[in-house]
């Protein structure tokens, strides 16, 4: 009876290379970097936003997210401790859409961001601790 011999080392190395290649191909690589919004007139944006909503703070946080070579840009608009924020989902969504539209139309390049997230943040400070909760909506640029 003839016993099979072991495979040559080149076959074992080739198999390993194929295995590692398949493993890497199945992975997702994501990078995120800051992307600050550039406005035609910063004062005008602030004025229009304060007409829409009164809040302790309005923060704009832009970022570019690349996943496996595909890029998306997102602008998160956080409204902290806003007053008279509608509690109903549809009314709040409508206000969020107005806020996102106002920000978008005042950008130097209106196609700068693909996604707009509007978050209504409630922040309560008790002694040394701060409790934050939020609700919000995400809008695709073409919806605005």
SVG drawing of the C-alpha trace seen along z (x, -y; Angstrom):
<svg xmlns="http://www.w3.org/2000/svg" viewBox="-47 -87 55 89">
<polyline fill="none" stroke="black" stroke-width="0.4" points="0.0,0.0 1.3,-3.4 1.0,-6.1 0.4,-9.6 3.3,-12.0 2.9,-15.4 2.2,-18.3 5.2,-20.4 5.8,-23.5 4.7,-25.8 1.2,-24.4 1.0,-25.0 2.2,-28.6 -0.2,-29.2 -3.1,-27.9 -2.1,-30.1 -1.9,-33.2 -5.4,-32.3 -6.8,-31.9 -5.4,-35.3 -6.6,-37.0 -10.1,-35.7 -10.0,-36.7 -8.9,-40.3 -11.4,-40.6 -14.2,-39.7 -13.1,-42.5 -14.6,-46.0 -12.2,-48.9 -13.7,-52.1 -12.0,-55.4 -13.6,-58.6 -12.1,-62.1 -13.4,-65.5 -15.0,-67.6 -15.9,-71.1 -18.8,-72.8 -17.9,-75.9 -20.6,-78.6 -21.1,-81.6 -22.0,-83.7 -21.6,-82.1 -23.6,-84.9 -26.6,-84.4 -26.7,-80.7 -26.7,-81.3 -29.4,-83.9 -31.7,-81.7 -31.2,-78.7 -32.1,-80.8 -35.2,-81.9 -36.2,-78.2 -35.2,-77.0 -34.1,-78.4 -31.5,-76.3 -28.6,-76.4 -26.3,-75.2 -26.4,-74.3 -23.4,-72.2 -22.4,-71.3 -20.2,-68.2 -19.1,-67.2 -17.3,-64.0 -16.2,-62.0 -16.6,-58.3 -14.8,-56.0 -15.8,-52.3 -13.8,-50.1 -13.1,-53.1 -16.7,-54.4 -17.0,-57.8 -20.0,-59.5 -20.1,-62.8 -22.3,-63.5 -23.3,-66.6 -24.6,-66.1 -26.6,-69.1 -27.1,-68.8 -29.7,-71.0 -29.0,-70.9 -31.8,-71.7 -34.0,-73.3 -37.2,-75.0 -40.5,-74.4 -39.3,-71.2 -42.4,-69.3 -42.9,-66.0 -44.8,-64.5 -42.6,-62.5 -43.9,-64.1 -43.8,-67.7 -40.2,-67.1 -39.2,-65.5 -40.6,-68.6 -38.6,-70.9 -35.5,-68.8 -35.9,-68.9 -36.3,-72.7 -33.1,-73.0 -31.2,-70.7 -32.5,-72.6 -31.4,-75.9 -27.9,-74.6 -27.6,-73.0 -28.8,-76.1 -26.2,-78.2 -23.2,-76.0 -20.7,-77.3 -21.0,-74.0 -24.6,-72.5 -23.3,-69.1 -20.7,-69.0 -22.7,-66.6 -24.7,-63.5 -26.4,-62.9 -27.8,-65.3 -28.6,-64.1 -30.6,-66.5 -30.5,-65.5 -32.5,-67.1 -30.4,-66.5 -31.6,-66.8 -28.7,-67.3 -29.3,-67.3 -26.4,-68.0 -26.7,-66.7 -23.6,-67.5 -20.6,-66.0 -22.6,-63.8 -24.3,-64.7 -27.1,-62.7 -27.7,-63.0 -30.5,-61.6 -31.5,-62.5 -34.0,-61.9 -33.6,-62.8 -33.9,-62.1 -31.6,-61.5 -32.1,-63.1 -30.6,-62.4 -29.3,-65.5 -31.7,-65.0 -34.7,-65.1 -33.8,-68.7"/>
</svg>
